[in-house]
């Protein structure tokens, strides 16, 4: 059995302000660091055969707090979706500047695209290809993957054959576990934040 432990990075200032943050390289805020430290304490007794991490600052900082100097592999394919013209904006600001494409996208993000953004289908394919490769090269191992809410959301949605993307985006500093038996993935735990209570 191969086990993926998908870790969403801790809170950033943009998360707190509810701004769309994809390609922008925003670091953790103080609360985010506290959240991740709690997750690190919870995972202290767990053994991981490999650690993979997105190359964005918020993910790298999360990995460092949890795993310290342990060897890891930086993977560009684990980056968050590029939100295009929505980057850095809050819901209210988007409703002023880009109401029509935004509302269509919220209704069906697979059918409608945001200007200058990565299309959801392209994002999904990128994430699945990246994570499937990680699973393929680590048979029978337990692997930590430090990444982003959208990455986990689109991957879990794919396993569950659901297009309700937003329903599957986990909380900051959460843990989601996917197990592979005979090559078939199963979501064993989703958005576990017991350490933050």
CORFENJO-V822494 format. One record per backbone hydrogen bond with DSSP energy under -1.0 kcal/mol. NH is the residue of the N-H (numbers start at 0). CO is the residue of the C=O. If there is no record, write none. Layout:
[[NH:CO] [NH:CO]]
//
This chain:
[[1:179] [2:140] [3:177] [4:142] [5:175] [6:144] [7:173] [8:146] [15:11] [16:12] [17:14] [18:13] [19:88] [25:23] [28:10] [32:28] [33:29] [34:30] [35:31] [36:32] [37:33] [38:34] [39:35] [40:36] [41:37] [42:38] [45:42] [48:141] [49:141] [51:143] [52:72] [53:145] [59:55] [60:56] [61:57] [62:58] [63:59] [64:60] [65:61] [66:62] [67:63] [69:66] [72:50] [74:52] [77:74] [78:75] [84:114] [85:82] [86:83] [87:19] [88:85] [93:89] [94:90] [96:92] [97:93] [101:97] [102:98] [103:99] [104:100] [105:101] [106:102] [107:103] [111:107] [116:113] [117:81] [122:118] [123:119] [124:120] [125:121] [126:122] [127:123] [128:124] [129:125] [130:126] [131:127] [132:128] [133:129] [134:130] [135:131] [136:132] [140:137] [142:2] [143:49] [144:4] [145:51] [146:6] [151:147] [152:148] [153:149] [154:150] [155:151] [156:152] [157:153] [158:154] [159:155] [161:156] [164:162] [167:164] [168:165] [172:8] [173:170] [174:191] [175:5] [176:188] [177:3] [178:185] [179:1] [180:183] [183:180] [185:178] [187:176] [188:176] [191:174] [195:192] [196:193]]
//
